[in-house]
């Protein structure tokens, strides 16, 4: 189990700048962002999918320069959750996503990134929850089969405004796609006043973990204002023989007032809390 950092915590820097910051802070592992039309450090996911060798060569050179390992890639095809969701009702959109995912799997293979994180899809209003979950499950099974052939793990992140906005719905999606894993971030549940005791049920299915302080009703807070006990969560993961990363992920975006926190400072403070318990 390793303590790593998300490059998009410093997303207004170019990619190389985020890697330089991660190195300067003493991290050896970093998440790579692939958010469409967002900030400066993100790789365009469709471009990565179309030319995986080109982008892998560029990233590998930077990772070698800063002596870092990429531990996750997080592609998002649309600027909004409603754009090109995993469970879009239009088969042509889903096929477009699949085509890009093929290249993304190759990109992860070339950069030795063990897995990538995606949004699980959204509740399209003209469909029932079960229909939306079924479509997400179908796409996740197809994706895990494709990525699994290359030894790459598919992770979905349960979050508000998605079909997996509660721990129970995330588990229902795993039932539909048993080879999918979870990138777990308790803050998305605390925002909705969901008790942490319900979140623990997802720990056995977790392959990546996002760390940032939150409290009921707030997606992101300063360290001293949060209520999450990450030392306890780390001990629970250790008891499950968790082998992956805890990636510190503060973000500076307007979404749910996440731009009210100094990402650099909070990353340092959170790292100090967890370093005695998790190796960097």
Residue pairs with C-beta under 8 A, 6 or more apart in sequence:
1 234
1 237
1 238
1 242
1 243
1 244
1 245
1 246
1 278
1 279
2 28
2 29
2 71
2 244
2 245
2 246
2 278
2 279
2 280
3 27
3 245
3 246
3 247
3 248
3 271
3 274
3 275
3 278
3 279
3 280
4 27
4 28
4 29
4 30
4 31
4 71
4 245
4 246
4 247
4 248
4 280
5 22
5 25
5 27
5 29
5 30
5 31
5 247
5 248
5 249
5 267
5 271
6 30
6 31
6 33
6 210
6 247
6 248
6 249
6 250
6 251
7 15
7 18
7 19
7 22
7 30
7 31
7 32
7 33
7 41
8 18
8 31
8 33
8 35
8 39
8 41
8 42
8 74
8 249
8 251
9 18
9 248
9 249
9 250
9 251
9 252
9 263
9 264
9 267
10 17
10 18
10 21
10 41
10 263
10 264
11 18
11 33
11 35
11 38
11 39
11 40
11 41
11 42
11 251
11 252
12 39
12 40
12 41
12 252
13 21
13 40
13 41
14 40
14 41
15 32
15 40
15 41
15 42
15 43
15 59
15 62
16 62
17 40
17 41
18 30
18 41
19 30
19 62
19 63
19 65
19 66
19 68
20 66
21 264
22 30
22 66
22 68
23 66
23 67
23 68
25 267
25 268
25 271
26 271
26 280
27 68
27 271
27 280
28 67
28 68
28 69
28 280
29 68
29 69
29 70
29 71
29 245
29 247
30 68
30 69
30 70
30 71
31 70
31 71
31 72
31 73
31 74
31 247
31 249
32 43
32 59
32 70
32 72
32 73
32 74
32 111
32 113
33 39
33 41
33 42
33 43
33 74
34 42
34 43
34 44
34 45
34 48
34 73
34 74
34 75
34 76
34 104
35 42
35 45
35 74
35 75
35 76
36 42
36 44
36 45
36 46
36 76
36 77
36 78
36 79
37 44
37 79
38 76
38 79
43 55
43 59
45 75
45 76
45 77
45 100
45 104
46 77
46 100
47 55
48 55
48 75
48 100
48 103
48 104
48 107
49 75
49 99
49 100
49 101
49 102
49 103
49 104
49 107
50 100
50 103
51 103
52 103
52 104
52 106
52 107
52 110
53 106
53 110
55 107
56 106
56 107
56 110
56 111
57 110
59 70
59 111
60 110
60 111
63 69
63 70
63 111
69 112
70 111
70 112
70 113
71 113
71 114
71 208
71 244
71 245
71 247
72 113
72 114
72 115
72 116
72 117
72 155
72 183
72 208
72 245
72 247
73 104
73 107
73 108
73 111
73 113
73 116
73 117
74 116
74 117
74 118
75 100
75 101
75 104
75 116
75 118
76 118
76 119
77 83
77 84
77 97
77 100
78 84
78 85
81 119
81 122
81 161
81 162
82 122
84 93
84 96
84 97
85 119
85 121
85 122
85 124
86 94
86 97
86 118
86 119
86 120
86 121
86 136
86 139
86 140
86 156
87 94
87 120
87 121
87 122
87 124
87 132
87 135
87 136
87 139
87 163
88 94
88 97
88 121
88 124
89 124
89 126
89 127
89 135
94 139
97 139
98 139
98 142
98 143
98 146
101 143
101 146
101 147
102 146
104 116
105 116
105 146
105 147
105 150
105 152
106 150
107 113
108 114
108 115
108 116
108 147
108 150
108 152
109 150
109 151
109 152
113 152
114 152
114 153
114 244
115 147
115 152
115 153
115 154
115 155
115 181
115 207
115 208
116 147
116 152
116 153
116 154
116 155
117 155
117 156
117 157
117 183
117 208
118 143
118 154
118 155
118 156
118 157
119 156
119 157
119 159
119 162
120 136
120 140
120 156
120 157
120 158
120 162
120 163
120 164
120 170
120 173
121 132
121 135
121 136
121 139
121 162
121 163
122 132
122 161
122 162
122 163
123 129
123 132
123 161
123 162
123 163
124 132
127 135
129 163
129 169
132 163
133 163
133 169
133 172
133 173
133 176
134 176
136 163
136 164
136 173
136 176
136 177
137 173
137 175
137 176
137 177
138 176
140 154
140 156
140 173
140 176
140 177
140 180
141 176
141 177
141 179
141 180
143 154
143 180
144 154
144 177
144 179
144 180
145 179
147 153
147 154
148 154
148 179
153 181
153 207
154 179
154 180
154 181
155 180
155 181
155 182
155 183
155 207
155 208
156 164
156 170
156 173
156 180
156 181
156 182
156 183
157 182
157 183
157 184
157 185
157 188
157 210
158 164
158 165
158 166
158 167
158 169
158 170
158 182
158 184
158 185
158 188
158 189
158 202
159 165
159 185
159 188
160 188
160 191
160 192
163 169
163 173
164 170
164 172
164 173
165 188
165 192
166 189
166 192
166 194
166 198
167 189
167 194
167 198
167 199
167 201
167 202
168 198
168 201
170 182
170 202
170 205
171 201
171 202
171 205
173 180
174 180
174 182
174 205
181 205
181 206
181 207
181 208
182 202
182 205
182 206
182 207
182 208
183 206
183 207
183 208
183 209
183 210
184 199
184 202
184 203
184 206
184 208
184 209
184 210
185 209
185 210
185 212
185 249
186 196
186 199
186 214
186 228
186 233
187 210
187 212
187 213
187 214
187 219
187 220
187 228
188 219
189 196
189 198
189 199
190 196
190 214
190 215
190 216
190 217
190 218
190 219
190 227
190 228
191 214
191 216
191 217
191 218
191 219
191 256
193 216
193 217
196 228
196 229
200 236
203 233
203 236
203 237
203 240
203 242
204 240
206 237
206 242
206 244
207 244
208 244
208 245
208 247
209 233
209 237
209 242
209 244
209 245
209 246
209 247
210 247
210 249
211 230
211 246
211 247
211 248
211 249
211 270
211 274
212 220
212 248
212 249
212 250
212 251
212 266
212 270
213 220
213 221
213 222
213 223
213 225
213 226
213 227
213 228
213 266
213 270
214 220
214 221
214 226
214 227
214 228
215 221
215 225
215 226
215 227
215 228
216 227
218 225
218 256
218 257
219 255
219 256
219 257
219 258
220 250
220 251
220 256
220 257
220 258
220 260
220 261
221 261
222 261
222 262
222 266
223 266
223 269
223 270
223 273
230 246
230 270
230 273
230 274
231 273
231 274
231 277
234 246
234 274
234 277
234 278
235 277
237 246
246 274
246 278
248 267
248 270
248 271
248 274
250 258
250 261
250 263
250 266
250 267
250 270
251 258
251 263
252 258
252 259
252 261
252 263
253 259
271 280
